[in-house]
Structure formats: C-alpha cells, structure tokens
Amino acid sequence: MILSPSMLSADFSCLKEQITQAENAGAKWLHIDVMDGIFVPNISFGACVYKCLKEHTNLFFDVHLMITKPERYIKEFADAGADMITFHTEATDKISECIDMIHELGKKAGIAINPETGTDEVKPYLDKADMVLVMSVHPGHGGQAYISDVDGKIQELRKICGPDYLIEVDGGIKKSNIKHVTDLGANVIVAGSAVFNDDIAGSVKGLLEEI
C-alpha cells in the first residue's frame, strides 16, 4: 500500500521541510499536480518547481499532468525528475503514443479518468500502462469531498487488473474514509490536506495505520 501526499496542499514557503517530514513519517511517493488552466480551471506549477526538490528527497515523484495535449510536455517533465507520469485520457487523442513516449524516456506511465468518465476509456490501455488513476473529485481544486459514485469503478478495475496492478485514487481521502477506499481495491492513495496540516508526521502515520 502506497501513500502519495499531494504537494499541492503543502506550504510552498517551507516546501522542502514539509516534504521531508512526510517522508520521514513513512510516505514513499510524492504526488505532484500540474495544472494548465485549460484542462482544469486552475494553474499550479511547472517542472522547474519539483526539479529543484529531487536532490533533497528519495521520494518517488508521482507526476499528475492535468494539462491539454500532454504529449507536448512529457519530455520536459521526465527530464525534471518524474518517476511516474500520469496523464488524462480526456486530454489527448494520442493515448497510446503518450504511454510509449513516457516509457521510451525510462519512466512509468499512468492513465487517469475523471469522475464522470467510464472505465471503458482506459480498458484498451491497461496492458500498456503501469497505473490507472481514478479521480474521486473533479480535478482542479483541493479540499473537495470524495465522490462515492466512483466506488464501483475502483472495484471493477481491481477485478480486471488483478491483485498487483497499481490503482491510484485521488480526491477527498482522509483518515475517516481511507480504509473504505483501499478495501475497494485502491493500493495507491493520494492525500493532500489530510497530510499537509499542523501535524504532518502524525497525519502520515495515522493514515498508514488505517490501511
């Protein structure tokens, strides 16, 4: 089971220190949300922001591209230190090509779907991709409530993909519902405000204890 704290919820004035706290408490991945203001109604940051963190942490960089036509920037994000690059099936008509491009750059490839998108959109690519990300909120803003309508998608994907395939769930997950989500079949959990708060180490440990 993998906890991937979302950097978007961290305090950027002390980013390195907060990420170190999460890592020392047991987090293994760092979820990095990249938003372009087009695919989602918000803008976050580019590759340069996490590139400077790479030498200060051993966390696996889980880069989530919420951008239109991700094929334009995959190399840039790979070169900046991404370990996994996940893009949205809704954002490109070159899904297979994007997966190939990511793999050719020596990175793992993830494919994501929004809450209203059915699993049929990712099924043809599950054998090529390394992970599928199920959004449990509408992407673009932190702090939203978990959308329970996605429960069935998580269960279906776990049944299709088998026990070891990476199924990530992102949005509205906290200590009170993380066990519910992992029981459905998720094995990579993104948590933002549930981690980056006044007690980062305690929050990470508490989430991991629940699962």
Accessible surface in RSA format (square Angstrom, percent):
REM  Atomic radii and reference values for relative SASA: ProtOr
REM  Chains: A
REM  Algorithm: Lee & Richards
REM  Probe-radius: 1.40
REM  Slices: 20
REM RES _ NUM      All-atoms   Total-Side   Main-Chain    Non-polar    All polar
REM                ABS   REL    ABS   REL    ABS   REL    ABS   REL    ABS   REL
RES MET A   1   116.33  60.2  50.70  33.6  65.63 156.3  51.42  43.7  64.91  86.0
RES ILE A   2    34.85  19.8  34.48  25.7   0.38   0.9  34.85  25.1   0.00   0.0
RES LEU A   3     1.76   1.0   0.22   0.2   1.54   3.9   0.22   0.2   1.54   4.2
RES SER A   4     0.00   0.0   0.00   0.0   0.00   0.0   0.00   0.0   0.00   0.0
RES PRO A   5     0.15   0.1   0.15   0.1   0.00   0.0   0.15   0.1   0.00   0.0
RES SER A   6     7.75   6.5   7.75  10.3   0.00   0.0   4.53   9.6   3.22   4.5
RES MET A   7     0.00   0.0   0.00   0.0   0.00   0.0   0.00   0.0   0.00   0.0
RES LEU A   8    54.95  30.6  38.27  27.4  16.68  41.9  38.27  26.9  16.68  44.9
RES SER A   9    41.88  35.4  17.10  22.8  24.77  57.1  13.12  27.9  28.75  40.3
RES ALA A  10    10.64   9.8   0.00   0.0  10.64  24.2   0.17   0.2  10.47  27.7
RES ASP A  11    68.81  48.2  59.27  59.0   9.55  22.6  22.81  53.7  46.01  45.9
RES PHE A  12    92.60  46.3  67.55  41.8  25.05  65.2  67.92  41.2  24.68  70.6
RES SER A  13   103.52  87.5  57.69  77.0  45.84 105.6  55.56 118.3  47.96  67.2
RES CYS A  14    42.25  32.0  39.24  43.8   3.01   7.1  23.24  58.9  19.01  20.5
RES LEU A  15    17.84   9.9  14.93  10.7   2.90   7.3  14.93  10.5   2.90   7.8
RES LYS A  16    89.45  43.6  86.60  53.1   2.86   6.8  42.81  38.5  46.64  49.7
RES GLU A  17    91.79  52.7  87.08  65.9   4.71  11.2  51.26  99.1  40.53  33.1
RES GLN A  18    25.83  14.4  25.83  18.9   0.00   0.0   1.78   3.8  24.06  18.2
RES ILE A  19     3.17   1.8   3.17   2.4   0.00   0.0   3.17   2.3   0.00   0.0
RES THR A  20    50.23  35.7  50.23  50.9   0.00   0.0  42.88  57.6   7.34  11.1
RES GLN A  21    80.32  44.9  75.70  55.3   4.62  11.0  30.63  65.2  49.70  37.7
RES ALA A  22     0.38   0.3   0.38   0.6   0.00   0.0   0.38   0.5   0.00   0.0
RES GLU A  23    41.18  23.6  32.15  24.3   9.03  21.5  15.24  29.5  25.94  21.2
RES ASN A  24   119.16  82.2  82.32  79.6  36.84  88.7  30.84  74.2  88.32  85.4
RES ALA A  25    12.24  11.3   0.13   0.2  12.11  27.6   3.71   5.2   8.53  22.6
RES GLY A  26    23.84  29.4   0.00   N/A  23.84  29.4  19.48  53.5   4.36   9.8
RES ALA A  27     2.37   2.2   0.00   0.0   2.37   5.4   0.08   0.1   2.29   6.1
RES LYS A  28   135.74  66.2 128.91  79.1   6.83  16.3  77.32  69.6  58.42  62.2
RES TRP A  29    19.19   7.7  19.19   9.3   0.00   0.0   7.79   4.2  11.39  18.5
RES LEU A  30     0.45   0.3   0.45   0.3   0.00   0.0   0.45   0.3   0.00   0.0
RES HIS A  31     0.21   0.1   0.21   0.1   0.00   0.0   0.21   0.2   0.00   0.0
RES ILE A  32     0.00   0.0   0.00   0.0   0.00   0.0   0.00   0.0   0.00   0.0
RES ASP A  33     7.79   5.5   7.79   7.8   0.00   0.0   0.13   0.3   7.65   7.6
RES VAL A  34     6.78   4.5   6.78   6.1   0.00   0.0   6.78   5.9   0.00   0.0
RES MET A  35     6.33   3.3   1.15   0.8   5.18  12.3   0.54   0.5   5.79   7.7
RES ASP A  36    36.40  25.5  17.65  17.6  18.75  44.3  24.24  57.0  12.17  12.1
RES GLY A  37    33.98  41.9   0.00   N/A  33.98  41.9   6.22  17.1  27.75  62.2
RES ILE A  38   132.81  75.6 103.96  77.4  28.85  69.5 107.84  77.7  24.97  67.8
RES PHE A  39    44.30  22.2  19.36  12.0  24.94  64.9  23.29  14.1  21.01  60.1
RES VAL A  40     2.89   1.9   1.86   1.7   1.03   2.5   2.85   2.5   0.04   0.1
RES PRO A  41   100.92  73.5  75.11  68.5  25.80  93.8  86.16  71.1  14.76  91.7
RES ASN A  42    51.99  35.9  45.05  43.5   6.94  16.7   7.05  17.0  44.94  43.4
RES ILE A  43   129.09  73.5 109.48  81.6  19.61  47.3 109.48  78.8  19.61  53.2
RES SER A  44    29.45  24.9   0.00   0.0  29.45  67.8   5.69  12.1  23.75  33.3
RES PHE A  45    26.19  13.1  11.60   7.2  14.59  38.0  23.70  14.4   2.49   7.1
RES GLY A  46    30.64  37.8   0.00   N/A  30.64  37.8  22.56  61.9   8.08  18.1
RES ALA A  47     4.62   4.2   3.72   5.7   0.90   2.1   3.72   5.2   0.90   2.4
RES CYS A  48    96.31  72.8  83.64  93.3  12.67  29.8  42.08 106.6  54.23  58.5
RES VAL A  49    39.06  25.7  34.17  30.9   4.89  11.8  38.77  33.7   0.29   0.8
RES TYR A  50     0.00   0.0   0.00   0.0   0.00   0.0   0.00   0.0   0.00   0.0
RES LYS A  51   126.93  61.9 119.53  73.3   7.39  17.6  61.76  55.6  65.17  69.4
RES CYS A  52    80.39  60.8  67.54  75.3  12.85  30.2  44.97 113.9  35.42  38.2
RES LEU A  53    10.22   5.7  10.22   7.3   0.00   0.0  10.22   7.2   0.00   0.0
RES LYS A  54    69.69  34.0  62.95  38.6   6.74  16.0  58.98  53.1  10.72  11.4
RES GLU A  55   150.87  86.6 108.99  82.5  41.89  99.7  43.23  83.6 107.64  87.9
RES HIS A  56    88.72  48.5  62.99  43.8  25.73  65.8  40.61  41.8  48.11  56.0
RES THR A  57    20.14  14.3   3.01   3.1  17.12  40.8   8.65  11.6  11.48  17.4
RES ASN A  58   143.90  99.2 113.27 109.5  30.63  73.8  29.16  70.2 114.74 110.9
RES LEU A  59     6.38   3.6   1.81   1.3   4.56  11.5   2.68   1.9   3.69   9.9
RES PHE A  60    48.51  24.3  44.53  27.6   3.98  10.3  48.08  29.1   0.43   1.2
RES PHE A  61     0.03   0.0   0.03   0.0   0.00   0.0   0.03   0.0   0.00   0.0
RES ASP A  62     0.05   0.0   0.05   0.0   0.00   0.0   0.00   0.0   0.05   0.0
RES VAL A  63     0.00   0.0   0.00   0.0   0.00   0.0   0.00   0.0   0.00   0.0
RES HIS A  64     0.00   0.0   0.00   0.0   0.00   0.0   0.00   0.0   0.00   0.0
RES LEU A  65     0.05   0.0   0.00   0.0   0.05   0.1   0.00   0.0   0.05   0.1
RES MET A  66     6.19   3.2   6.19   4.1   0.00   0.0   6.19   5.3   0.00   0.0
RES ILE A  67     6.81   3.9   6.68   5.0   0.14   0.3   6.68   4.8   0.14   0.4
RES THR A  68    39.21  27.9  39.21  39.8   0.00   0.0  34.88  46.9   4.33   6.6
RES LYS A  69   114.36  55.8 114.36  70.2   0.00   0.0  56.88  51.2  57.48  61.2
RES PRO A  70     0.18   0.1   0.18   0.2   0.00   0.0   0.18   0.1   0.00   0.0
RES GLU A  71    31.19  17.9  19.55  14.8  11.64  27.7  14.37  27.8  16.82  13.7
RES ARG A  72   130.37  54.7  92.83  47.3  37.54  89.4  55.49  75.8  74.88  45.4
RES TYR A  73    88.94  41.5  87.98  50.1   0.96   2.5  50.52  38.0  38.43  47.4
RES ILE A  74     0.15   0.1   0.00   0.0   0.15   0.4   0.00   0.0   0.15   0.4
RES LYS A  75   121.74  59.4 120.13  73.7   1.60   3.8  89.68  80.7  32.06  34.1
RES GLU A  76    89.06  51.1  79.24  59.9   9.83  23.4  36.95  71.5  52.11  42.5
RES PHE A  77     9.01   4.5   9.01   5.6   0.00   0.0   9.01   5.5   0.00   0.0
RES ALA A  78     4.26   3.9   1.22   1.9   3.04   6.9   1.47   2.1   2.79   7.4
RES ASP A  79    90.34  63.3  59.90  59.6  30.43  72.0  33.24  78.2  57.09  56.9
RES ALA A  80     6.40   5.9   2.71   4.2   3.69   8.4   4.40   6.2   2.00   5.3
RES GLY A  81    12.57  15.5   0.00   N/A  12.57  15.5  12.24  33.6   0.32   0.7
RES ALA A  82     0.00   0.0   0.00   0.0   0.00   0.0   0.00   0.0   0.00   0.0
RES ASP A  83    38.66  27.1  33.66  33.5   5.00  11.8   5.55  13.1  33.11  33.0
RES MET A  84     0.00   0.0   0.00   0.0   0.00   0.0   0.00   0.0   0.00   0.0
RES ILE A  85     0.00   0.0   0.00   0.0   0.00   0.0   0.00   0.0   0.00   0.0
RES THR A  86     0.00   0.0   0.00   0.0   0.00   0.0   0.00   0.0   0.00   0.0
RES PHE A  87     0.00   0.0   0.00   0.0   0.00   0.0   0.00   0.0   0.00   0.0
RES HIS A  88     0.11   0.1   0.00   0.0   0.11   0.3   0.00   0.0   0.11   0.1
RES THR A  89    10.36   7.4   1.30   1.3   9.06  21.6   0.98   1.3   9.38  14.2
RES GLU A  90    69.00  39.6  30.25  22.9  38.76  92.3  40.27  77.9  28.74  23.5
RES ALA A  91     8.83   8.1   0.05   0.1   8.78  20.0   4.91   6.9   3.92  10.4
RES THR A  92    16.79  11.9   0.00   0.0  16.79  40.0   7.80  10.5   8.99  13.6
RES ASP A  93   132.60  92.9  95.67  95.2  36.93  87.3  48.65 114.5  83.95  83.7
RES LYS A  94    96.38  47.0  96.21  59.0   0.18   0.4  43.50  39.2  52.88  56.3
RES ILE A  95    19.49  11.1  16.86  12.6   2.63   6.3  16.86  12.1   2.63   7.1
RES SER A  96    37.67  31.8  36.53  48.8   1.14   2.6  22.90  48.8  14.76  20.7
RES GLU A  97    94.95  54.5  91.11  68.9   3.84   9.1  48.21  93.3  46.74  38.2
RES CYS A  98     0.00   0.0   0.00   0.0   0.00   0.0   0.00   0.0   0.00   0.0
RES ILE A  99     0.00   0.0   0.00   0.0   0.00   0.0   0.00   0.0   0.00   0.0
RES ASP A 100    56.52  39.6  54.91  54.7   1.61   3.8  15.42  36.3  41.11  41.0
RES MET A 101    60.94  31.6  60.65  40.1   0.30   0.7  53.28  45.3   7.67  10.2
RES ILE A 102     0.00   0.0   0.00   0.0   0.00   0.0   0.00   0.0   0.00   0.0
RES HIS A 103    71.75  39.2  55.85  38.8  15.89  40.7  42.17  43.5  29.58  34.4
RES GLU A 104   145.20  83.4 105.95  80.2  39.25  93.5  51.90 100.4  93.29  76.2
RES LEU A 105    55.26  30.8  34.11  24.4  21.15  53.2  39.24  27.6  16.02  43.1
RES GLY A 106    67.78  83.6   0.00   N/A  67.78  83.6  36.93 101.4  30.84  69.1
RES LYS A 107    51.02  24.9  44.42  27.3   6.61  15.7  11.62  10.5  39.40  42.0
RES LYS A 108    98.26  47.9  97.86  60.0   0.39   0.9  53.42  48.1  44.83  47.8
RES ALA A 109     0.00   0.0   0.00   0.0   0.00   0.0   0.00   0.0   0.00   0.0
RES GLY A 110     0.00   0.0   0.00   N/A   0.00   0.0   0.00   0.0   0.00   0.0
RES ILE A 111     0.00   0.0   0.00   0.0   0.00   0.0   0.00   0.0   0.00   0.0
RES ALA A 112     0.00   0.0   0.00   0.0   0.00   0.0   0.00   0.0   0.00   0.0
RES ILE A 113     0.00   0.0   0.00   0.0   0.00   0.0   0.00   0.0   0.00   0.0
RES ASN A 114    13.81   9.5  13.81  13.3   0.00   0.0   0.04   0.1  13.77  13.3
RES PRO A 115    18.51  13.5   4.71   4.3  13.80  50.2   5.01   4.1  13.50  83.9
RES GLU A 116   126.23  72.5  87.21  66.0  39.02  92.9  70.70 136.7  55.53  45.3
RES THR A 117    17.93  12.7  11.48  11.6   6.45  15.4  11.57  15.5   6.35   9.6
RES GLY A 118    39.63  48.9   0.00   N/A  39.63  48.9  31.02  85.1   8.61  19.3
RES THR A 119     9.03   6.4   6.17   6.3   2.86   6.8   0.46   0.6   8.57  13.0
RES ASP A 120    99.67  69.8  89.57  89.1  10.10  23.9  30.48  71.7  69.19  69.0
RES GLU A 121    92.33  53.0  87.70  66.3   4.63  11.0  16.63  32.2  75.70  61.8
RES VAL A 122     0.00   0.0   0.00   0.0   0.00   0.0   0.00   0.0   0.00   0.0
RES LYS A 123    78.09  38.1  62.94  38.6  15.16  36.1  34.94  31.4  43.16  46.0
RES PRO A 124    94.67  69.0  57.02  52.0  37.65 136.9  70.41  58.1  24.27 150.8
RES TYR A 125    51.41  24.0  51.41  29.3   0.00   0.0  14.83  11.1  36.58  45.1
RES LEU A 126    11.21   6.2  10.11   7.2   1.10   2.8  10.19   7.2   1.03   2.8
RES ASP A 127   150.90 105.7 114.41 113.9  36.49  86.3  39.45  92.8 111.45 111.1
RES LYS A 128    74.90  36.5  63.02  38.7  11.88  28.3  59.90  53.9  15.01  16.0
RES ALA A 129     6.23   5.7   0.00   0.0   6.23  14.2   0.00   0.0   6.23  16.5
RES ASP A 130    42.76  30.0  32.46  32.3  10.30  24.4   8.72  20.5  34.04  33.9
RES MET A 131     0.00   0.0   0.00   0.0   0.00   0.0   0.00   0.0   0.00   0.0
RES VAL A 132     0.00   0.0   0.00   0.0   0.00   0.0   0.00   0.0   0.00   0.0
RES LEU A 133     0.00   0.0   0.00   0.0   0.00   0.0   0.00   0.0   0.00   0.0
RES VAL A 134     0.00   0.0   0.00   0.0   0.00   0.0   0.00   0.0   0.00   0.0
RES MET A 135     4.82   2.5   4.82   3.2   0.00   0.0   4.82   4.1   0.00   0.0
RES SER A 136     0.00   0.0   0.00   0.0   0.00   0.0   0.00   0.0   0.00   0.0
RES VAL A 137     8.85   5.8   8.82   8.0   0.03   0.1   8.85   7.7   0.00   0.0
RES HIS A 138    96.94  53.0  95.52  66.4   1.42   3.6  65.37  67.4  31.57  36.7
RES PRO A 139    16.43  12.0   7.72   7.0   8.71  31.7   9.59   7.9   6.84  42.5
RES GLY A 140     3.76   4.6   0.00   N/A   3.76   4.6   0.06   0.2   3.69   8.3
RES HIS A 141    98.62  53.9  88.85  61.8   9.77  25.0  64.40  66.4  34.22  39.8
RES GLY A 142    56.67  69.9   0.00   N/A  56.67  69.9  29.33  80.5  27.33  61.2
RES GLY A 143    75.42  93.0   0.00   N/A  75.42  93.0  29.15  80.0  46.27 103.6
RES GLN A 144    58.17  32.5  43.86  32.1  14.32  34.1  30.53  65.0  27.65  21.0
RES ALA A 145    84.90  78.1  65.07 100.4  19.83  45.1  73.40 103.4  11.49  30.4
RES TYR A 146    36.44  17.0  15.32   8.7  21.12  55.0  15.32  11.5  21.12  26.0
RES ILE A 147    44.39  25.3  40.40  30.1   3.99   9.6  44.39  32.0   0.00   0.0
RES SER A 148    72.52  61.3  63.33  84.5   9.19  21.2  30.95  65.9  41.56  58.2
RES ASP A 149   124.80  87.4  98.02  97.6  26.78  63.3  30.79  72.5  94.01  93.8
RES VAL A 150     0.41   0.3   0.34   0.3   0.07   0.2   0.41   0.4   0.00   0.0
RES ASP A 151    26.82  18.8  26.82  26.7   0.00   0.0  13.72  32.3  13.10  13.1
RES GLY A 152    40.66  50.1   0.00   N/A  40.66  50.1  32.22  88.4   8.44  18.9
RES LYS A 153    25.89  12.6  24.30  14.9   1.59   3.8  24.55  22.1   1.34   1.4
RES ILE A 154     0.00   0.0   0.00   0.0   0.00   0.0   0.00   0.0   0.00   0.0
RES GLN A 155    96.55  54.0  89.93  65.7   6.61  15.7  22.89  48.7  73.65  55.9
RES GLU A 156    63.53  36.5  57.56  43.5   5.96  14.2  31.66  61.2  31.87  26.0
RES LEU A 157     0.00   0.0   0.00   0.0   0.00   0.0   0.00   0.0   0.00   0.0
RES ARG A 158    40.88  17.2  38.67  19.7   2.22   5.3  33.32  45.5   7.57   4.6
RES LYS A 159   181.09  88.3 150.78  92.5  30.31  72.2 103.52  93.2  77.57  82.6
RES ILE A 160    85.55  48.7  53.15  39.6  32.40  78.1  59.90  43.1  25.65  69.6
RES CYS A 161    28.97  21.9   0.67   0.8  28.30  66.5   8.22  20.8  20.75  22.4
RES GLY A 162    22.85  28.2   0.00   N/A  22.85  28.2  22.68  62.2   0.17   0.4
RES PRO A 163   116.73  85.1  95.10  86.7  21.63  78.6  99.48  82.1  17.25 107.2
RES ASP A 164   124.99  87.6 104.74 104.2  20.25  47.9  39.52  93.0  85.47  85.2
RES TYR A 165    41.02  19.2  30.90  17.6  10.12  26.3  38.89  29.2   2.13   2.6
RES LEU A 166    38.81  21.6  38.27  27.4   0.54   1.4  38.27  26.9   0.54   1.5
RES ILE A 167     0.00   0.0   0.00   0.0   0.00   0.0   0.00   0.0   0.00   0.0
RES GLU A 168     0.02   0.0   0.02   0.0   0.00   0.0   0.00   0.0   0.02   0.0
RES VAL A 169     0.00   0.0   0.00   0.0   0.00   0.0   0.00   0.0   0.00   0.0
RES ASP A 170    15.11  10.6  15.11  15.0   0.00   0.0   0.00   0.0  15.11  15.1
RES GLY A 171     8.25  10.2   0.00   N/A   8.25  10.2   7.49  20.6   0.76   1.7
RES GLY A 172    23.83  29.4   0.00   N/A  23.83  29.4  12.09  33.2  11.74  26.3
RES ILE A 173     7.81   4.4   0.00   0.0   7.81  18.8   0.00   0.0   7.81  21.2
RES LYS A 174   114.92  56.1 114.92  70.5   0.00   0.0  57.80  52.0  57.12  60.8
RES LYS A 175   112.50  54.9 106.56  65.4   5.95  14.2  60.32  54.3  52.18  55.6
RES SER A 176    99.06  83.7  54.12  72.2  44.94 103.5  57.47 122.4  41.59  58.3
RES ASN A 177    25.59  17.6  24.64  23.8   0.95   2.3  19.36  46.6   6.23   6.0
RES ILE A 178     0.00   0.0   0.00   0.0   0.00   0.0   0.00   0.0   0.00   0.0
RES LYS A 179    99.14  48.4  98.96  60.7   0.17   0.4  69.19  62.3  29.94  31.9
RES HIS A 180    84.44  46.1  77.07  53.6   7.36  18.8  56.29  58.0  28.14  32.7
RES VAL A 181     0.01   0.0   0.01   0.0   0.00   0.0   0.01   0.0   0.00   0.0
RES THR A 182    15.35  10.9   4.26   4.3  11.09  26.4   2.54   3.4  12.82  19.4
RES ASP A 183    99.36  69.6  63.52  63.2  35.84  84.8  30.73  72.3  68.63  68.4
RES LEU A 184    21.81  12.1  14.61  10.4   7.20  18.1  15.83  11.1   5.97  16.1
RES GLY A 185    12.35  15.2   0.00   N/A  12.35  15.2  10.84  29.7   1.51   3.4
RES ALA A 186     1.45   1.3   0.00   0.0   1.45   3.3   0.00   0.0   1.45   3.8
RES ASN A 187    25.99  17.9  25.48  24.6   0.52   1.2  15.09  36.3  10.90  10.5
RES VAL A 188     0.00   0.0   0.00   0.0   0.00   0.0   0.00   0.0   0.00   0.0
RES ILE A 189     0.00   0.0   0.00   0.0   0.00   0.0   0.00   0.0   0.00   0.0
RES VAL A 190     2.76   1.8   1.53   1.4   1.23   3.0   1.53   1.3   1.23   3.3
RES ALA A 191     2.32   2.1   0.00   0.0   2.32   5.3   2.32   3.3   0.00   0.0
RES GLY A 192    15.72  19.4   0.00   N/A  15.72  19.4   5.90  16.2   9.82  22.0
RES SER A 193    73.31  62.0  62.14  82.9  11.18  25.8  38.04  81.0  35.27  49.4
RES ALA A 194    21.80  20.0   5.87   9.1  15.93  36.2  16.47  23.2   5.33  14.1
RES VAL A 195     0.00   0.0   0.00   0.0   0.00   0.0   0.00   0.0   0.00   0.0
RES PHE A 196    16.58   8.3   0.96   0.6  15.62  40.6   2.24   1.4  14.34  41.0
RES ASN A 197    63.97  44.1  42.97  41.5  21.00  50.6  40.12  96.6  23.85  23.1
RES ASP A 198   158.93 111.3 119.78 119.2  39.15  92.6  42.39  99.8 116.54 116.2
RES ASP A 199    84.78  59.4  81.05  80.7   3.73   8.8  33.39  78.6  51.39  51.3
RES ILE A 200     6.55   3.7   4.38   3.3   2.17   5.2   4.38   3.2   2.17   5.9
RES ALA A 201    36.36  33.4  35.74  55.1   0.62   1.4  35.74  50.3   0.62   1.7
RES GLY A 202    30.61  37.7   0.00   N/A  30.61  37.7  20.26  55.6  10.35  23.2
RES SER A 203    23.28  19.7  12.19  16.3  11.09  25.6  11.50  24.5  11.78  16.5
RES VAL A 204     0.00   0.0   0.00   0.0   0.00   0.0   0.00   0.0   0.00   0.0
RES LYS A 205   110.14  53.7 108.07  66.3   2.06   4.9  56.48  50.8  53.66  57.2
RES GLY A 206     7.28   9.0   0.00   N/A   7.28   9.0   7.25  19.9   0.02   0.1
RES LEU A 207     3.00   1.7   2.80   2.0   0.19   0.5   2.80   2.0   0.19   0.5
RES LEU A 208    53.78  30.0  42.13  30.1  11.65  29.3  42.43  29.8  11.35  30.5
RES GLU A 209   140.53  80.7 104.96  79.4  35.57  84.7  49.34  95.4  91.19  74.5
RES GLU A 210    66.12  38.0  54.88  41.5  11.24  26.8   5.06   9.8  61.06  49.9
RES ILE A 211    47.86  27.2   2.51   1.9  45.35 109.3  20.19  14.5  27.66  75.1
END  Absolute sums over single chains surface
CHAIN  1 A     9074.1       6806.7       2267.4       4733.9       4340.1
END  Absolute sums over all chains
TOTAL          9074.1       6806.7       2267.4       4733.9       4340.1
